[in-house]
Each structure stands twice: as structure tokens, then as C-alpha cells.
Amino acid sequence: MIKNTIQWRRDFKIDELVDEDLGDDLEKVVFMHGYDREGHPVCYNVYGEFQNKELYQKTFSDEEKRLKFLRWRIQFLERSIRKLDFSPSGISTVFQVNDLKNSPGPGKKELRLATKQALLLLQDNYPEFVAKQVFINVPWWYVAFYTMISPFMTQRTKSKFVFAGPSKSAETLFKYVSPEQVPTQYGGLSVDFCDCNPEFTIADPATEITVKPATKQTVEIILYEKCILVWELRVVGWEVSYSAEFVPDSKDAYTIIITKPAKMSPNQ
């Protein structure tokens, strides 16, 4: 297997590929963002981007374009691998999140061919680089598609797979990745250091609370001195009512309503 991989890397010209400019058309399709609870870097694969017909045709319409996509995907993987730590106690694997929301269906022959080709190539030449494969927003048809491609996978590969439908996606993701490390589009709090939210970074810890039906939960932030307090609330799952108030501890002080009770929807 090592001999075959060394030969493949020569034929595929991996060392040249790493520095090659293949454009940025697919930067929203595959990207790295944050770390899981065990310290593995997290890679997101967003198949719904291929709903864009122009991008789909540009990527998969013929063998030459599919080969370019494969080269781009290998380049991304190689660049990511070079950032891993291969010391005895280091993190040497990647946590993969596969978002299947609005993903083109199994009728797309070109995507099916590219997926099968990539799967075989990655399994043969990049074994044990994935810590876990989590599939979120999984549609009904994917079960049939998975059944079709699973014979091409080893049992060890299949044991790393986790599947979650749309209603369980955020909950499943948070089992492995803390909310402050998850992008906002998946119900998390991370905004990738953009100007739209300069108050928080990926290093700021988040508090997770489960609110059961007909119950009330209180998050208490104790202040010991005069300061400016900034917080962010993210709802995952079902709609909840939310309010905020300031409760002074002095004897004759009264509670100040900061935010009146209002309903908040998931990802709002």
C-alpha cells in the first residue's frame, strides 16, 4: 500500500499540486473552522453549494472538470495535513462534517462518479486521517445512496460515520464540537472573527442550557465592579421565550428590565 501511494503521489505530482493556484470557486464548498472537543481541526464539506447550476456544471460536467475538482480537493487535504502534529502525543487526524442540506440528489450522475472516485482515492492514499465523519441535515434519499457506496468502504471507515437528520443536526454536532467553535449557520456562536461581531472570538467559552417544555432556566452573570457586559444568545432546536434583567444586590434597589420577554427562533 505504501509503494502504491508513493507511486501515486509521483504520478499525481503532489508536491507541485500543493503550491498550484486552482482558484477560489470552491472555498465555500470545503473549509476548515475551529476544533472539536478533543482538539482535532474541523473540516466542513457543504454539498448544498452544488445546487448552484453554474458551479455544478463548472465542476462536474465532464471528466476534465471532475479531475480538476479532485486535484483541488487533494490540494486542500494536503495543505490541511501539513498543519497537523505527527509527534507521539500530537493531533494527527481531522474531524469531518458533511452538510447535506440542499445537496443534489442521487440522480446527478456526475456528482456520483466524482464522489466514488474521490472516496476510493482517499481511502487508498490517505488512510486514518479522519477521526470522525459526521453527516448532518441528512435527507431520506441519502440512506439509499450510502447503501450503494458502502461496499467500497472498509469496516473501520464505516465505524467512524455518524448520521443526523435536519432536526438533530445541531444537537449531534454539539456532542463533538463545542458551540463556540461551531459556525453560526449550524447553530453555533463562531463568526470567524468577522467585523460583524467583534466582541467574541473562538476562544470565548459558551454555556449550554437545555430548556424543557413548560420550564424556565436562568443564566446568572455576577458582577463585582462597574463594567460593560456583552453576551450573545443562540437558540437551537425549538422556539423559546427570552428576557434579560439586572438585579442589584443593594437593599432598596429594584430590578431593571433590560430586554422584555420575546420569542426567539432557532439560529436567530
N, C-alpha and C positions, 0 to 999 in steps of 0.2 A: 504493500500500500504506500509506503514511504517512497519507494522507487517510482511508482506511477505518479505520485504527487509532484516529485521533483521534476520529472519529465514534463508533466502538465504545466507547471509553473514556467518552465523554459519555453514551451510552445505558446503559452498564453502571454508571455513576456510581462510577468507580474511586476518586476522591478521598474520597467518603463511605464507600465499602466498606472502605478501609484501617483506619478507626477504629471500624468496626461490631463489636459483640460477637456472634459467631456460635457461642459455646460452645466447650467443650474436648473434645467427644466424640471428635474425630479426631486428638488430639495424638500418639497412638501410631502413627497411620497414616502421617503425614508429619512429619519433624522434621529439624532441622539439627544436625550433630555433627562438629566438627573440620574439618580441611583436608586436601586431597590433597597430593602431593609437590611440586606446582607452586604451591601457595598458594590454590587455589580452595576456597571453602567447600563442604562436602559435605552434600547433602540425601538423606535416606533415605526411600524410599516402601515401606511394609510392607503388601503386599496380603493377607498371611495374616490380618491383623486382621479382614478381612471374612468369615472363617469363622464369626465370631460372628453367628448368625442375627438376633439382635435389632438389632445395629449395621447389618447389611446391609439389613434392612427399613427401618430408620430413615433410611438414607442413599440407597437406590436404588429403593424400592418404587413411586414414582410420579414424574411429570415435575416436580412442585413440589419434591420432596425432592432429585431429581437436580440441579435448578437451584441449590438451596441448597448442595449439595456443591461444585458448580462455583464458586459465589461464594466458598466457604471456601477452595478450592484457589487461586483467583486472589488472594484476600486474602493467603494465606501467601506466594505468589510475590512479590507487590508489596512486602510487608514485607521480604522477603529481598533484593530488588533494591535497595531503599533503603540497604542496608548495603554494597553493592558500591562499588568505587572506579573511577570513569569517567575518571580522569586518563589521559594517554597511556601511562604505564607501569604503570597500576593493573590489578588483577584485576577484570574486569567480567563474568565468567561463573561458572556454578555446576556442580559435579560431581555428577551424579545417580546414586544407587544404587537399583535397583529389586529388592526382595527378593520373589521369587515363591513362597517356601516356604508350603505350605498355602493357596495362592491359590485362590479359587473358579474352577472350570473354565469352559471356553468355553460351556457350556450356560446360564450365567447371563446371560440376555438383557439385564437391566437394567444390569449392570456393563459389558457390551459396548457398549451405547448411550452410557453416560456416558464411557467411555474414548475412543470415537470422537469424541464431541462435544468433549471436553477437548483431544484431540490436534489437531483442526482449529483450535480457538480459540487454542491456544498457538502453533501454527506460523504462524498468520496475524498474531498480535499481539505475540508475544514471540520473534522470530527471533534466533538467535545468542546466546541467554542460557545455553545449555548447552555446557559444554566437552566432556563425555563422558557417555554413558548406559551404565552397566554393569548388566546384568541377572544376578543371582545366584540360585542354587537353582532354575534354570530346569527345569520339568517337560517331559516329552515332548510334551504337547499344545500347549505354547506356540509351538512351531515352526509349527504349522498356523495358530494364531491370528495370529502375526506375519505370516505369508504373506498372510493375509486383510486386515490393516490396512496393510501396507507400501505398496500402491498410493496411499494417501493421503499418503505422506511424500515429501519431496524427496530426491534422491540425496545431497545434502550432509547432511541429517538422518540418513539411514541409515548414512552413513560413520562417524558418531560412536558407533554401537552396538557393544557388546561383550557376548557371552553366555557364561555359565558354568553348568554343571550343579552339583548339590549337592557332589560330590567335589572340584570345582575352584574352588568359590566363594571360600574364604579366600585361596587362592594367587593367584587373579585379582585380588581386592581389594587385596592387599598390593603388587601391581605398581604400583598407582596411589596408594594411601594407606598410609602407614607404620603399623605395628601399634599404636604408642602413640596414634594418632589414631582407631583403629577401635574401636567398642563391643565389649564382651566377648561379646555374643551372636553376633558374627560372627568370633570367634576372636582379637579384638584385646585390648588392655590398657587401654583407656579406660573408666572407670566414671563419667564425667560428674561428677566432683567430689562424689560422694555420701559420706555418713558411713561407709558400709561399707568404704571403702578410703581413709583419709585420708593415707596415706603417699605416694601418687603423684598427679601431675597430668598433663594432656595435654602439658605441656612437657618431661616427663622422657623422654629417648631410650631406645629399646629395641634390643636386639641380636638379630638374626635368624640362626638357625643351621639348616641342613638336615642332618638325621641320616639317612643312607642305611642300608638293611638290613644288619645284622651289623657295624655300625661304632659307634665311640664318639667323642663330641665333648666337649670340656672348655671351660667358660667360666671364665676366671680373673679374679678381682677382687683386685687387690693393695692391701693395707692398709699405710699408713705410720705410723699412730698409733692409739691406742685409740679405738674408736668403736662405735656401734650400726649394724649393717648390715641393711638391709631389701631384699629382692628378691622378684620375682614371676615365676613360670614359666607360660607358656601354651602348650599343645600344640595344633597344628593339623595335621590330616591323619590319621596313623596313631598307634597307641598306642606309647609309648616308656617305657623304664625310666629313672628319675631318682634321683640321690642327691646329697648335698652334704657336703663335709668341709672342715675347717680345717687347713691345712698350715703350721705355724710354720717360720720360717727359722733358728731357733737350733739349735746343733749337736746337742744331745742331746734335743731335743723330739720328740714323736711326733704323728702325725696324729690329729685328733679327728673322729669321725663325728658330723655334725650331723643328717643325715637318711639313714636306711638306704635301700638300693635298693628302689624300689617302682614299680609300673606306673602310668603316667598316661595318661588318655584324652583325646581332643580336647575342648577347651573346659572342661577340668576345672580 
